[in-house]
């Protein structure tokens, strides 16, 4: 098998840095957001939080899985939703 060297082939675009599907950039210190398990798994959110902390912009985030949030529906109905909460701590 012979390997051919080529030039001028464009590199594919790859996303680097933060996971832009989560609003890390919008958080102020002390702020948080909740990600239901139906949207992303706890592990996915924790990996995204770890990656956001690796940026050199001085921001720091912490996540805690297995959080429960009460969501009120129409009238008096309350639904408990499991997920992960992320806080900006620095």
C-alpha positions as CSV (number, residue, x, y, z in Angstrom):
1,X,0.0,0.0,0.0
2,X,1.4,3.4,-1.0
3,X,0.5,6.6,1.0
4,X,0.2,9.7,-1.1
5,X,1.2,13.1,0.4
6,X,-1.3,15.9,-0.4
7,X,-1.4,19.6,0.1
8,X,-4.3,22.1,0.0
9,X,-6.8,19.7,1.6
10,X,-8.9,21.8,4.2
11,X,-9.0,20.6,7.8
12,X,-12.4,19.7,9.2
13,X,-13.9,22.2,11.6
14,X,-13.7,20.9,15.2
15,X,-15.3,22.4,18.2
16,X,-12.7,23.3,20.8
17,X,-13.2,24.7,24.3
18,X,-16.5,24.8,26.0
19,X,-19.6,22.8,25.4
20,X,-21.7,25.6,23.8
21,X,-25.0,23.7,24.4
22,X,-24.7,24.5,28.1
23,X,-24.8,28.2,29.2
24,X,-21.4,28.4,31.0
25,X,-20.6,31.8,29.4
26,X,-23.9,33.3,30.7
27,X,-23.3,32.5,34.4
28,X,-22.3,35.2,36.8
29,X,-20.5,34.2,40.1
30,X,-23.1,32.7,42.4
31,X,-25.5,31.8,39.5
32,X,-26.5,28.3,38.5
33,X,-28.4,26.3,35.9
34,X,-30.2,23.0,36.1
35,X,-30.0,20.3,33.4
36,X,-32.7,17.6,33.6
37,X,-31.6,14.0,33.0
38,X,-34.0,13.9,30.1
39,X,-31.7,16.5,28.3
40,X,-28.2,15.4,29.3
41,X,-26.8,12.7,31.6
42,X,-25.1,13.6,34.8
43,X,-21.8,12.3,33.4
44,X,-22.1,14.4,30.3
45,X,-22.7,17.6,32.4
46,X,-19.8,16.8,34.7
47,X,-17.4,16.3,31.8
48,X,-18.6,19.6,30.2
49,X,-18.0,21.3,33.6
50,X,-14.5,19.8,33.9
51,X,-13.7,21.1,30.4
52,X,-15.1,24.5,31.2
53,X,-12.8,24.7,34.2
54,X,-9.8,23.9,32.0
55,X,-10.1,27.2,30.1
56,X,-7.7,29.9,31.2
57,X,-10.2,32.7,31.7
58,X,-10.3,32.5,35.5
59,X,-13.9,31.2,35.7
60,X,-14.6,28.1,37.9
61,X,-17.6,25.9,37.9
62,X,-18.9,23.1,40.1
63,X,-21.6,20.5,39.3
64,X,-23.6,18.3,41.6
65,X,-25.5,15.3,40.1
66,X,-28.7,13.7,41.5
67,X,-30.3,17.0,42.2
68,X,-34.1,17.2,42.2
69,X,-36.1,20.3,41.1
70,X,-39.8,20.9,41.6
71,X,-41.6,22.0,38.4
72,X,-45.1,23.3,38.8
73,X,-47.5,22.6,36.0
74,X,-51.0,23.9,35.5
75,X,-52.9,24.5,38.8
76,X,-51.4,22.7,41.8
77,X,-49.6,19.8,40.1
78,X,-45.9,19.5,41.1
79,X,-43.5,17.2,39.3
80,X,-40.0,16.3,40.6
81,X,-37.3,16.3,37.9
82,X,-33.9,14.7,38.4
83,X,-30.8,16.2,36.9
84,X,-27.6,18.0,37.5
85,X,-27.1,21.6,38.8
86,X,-24.0,23.6,37.8
87,X,-22.8,26.7,39.8
88,X,-20.3,29.3,38.9
89,X,-18.1,29.7,42.0
90,X,-15.3,32.0,40.7
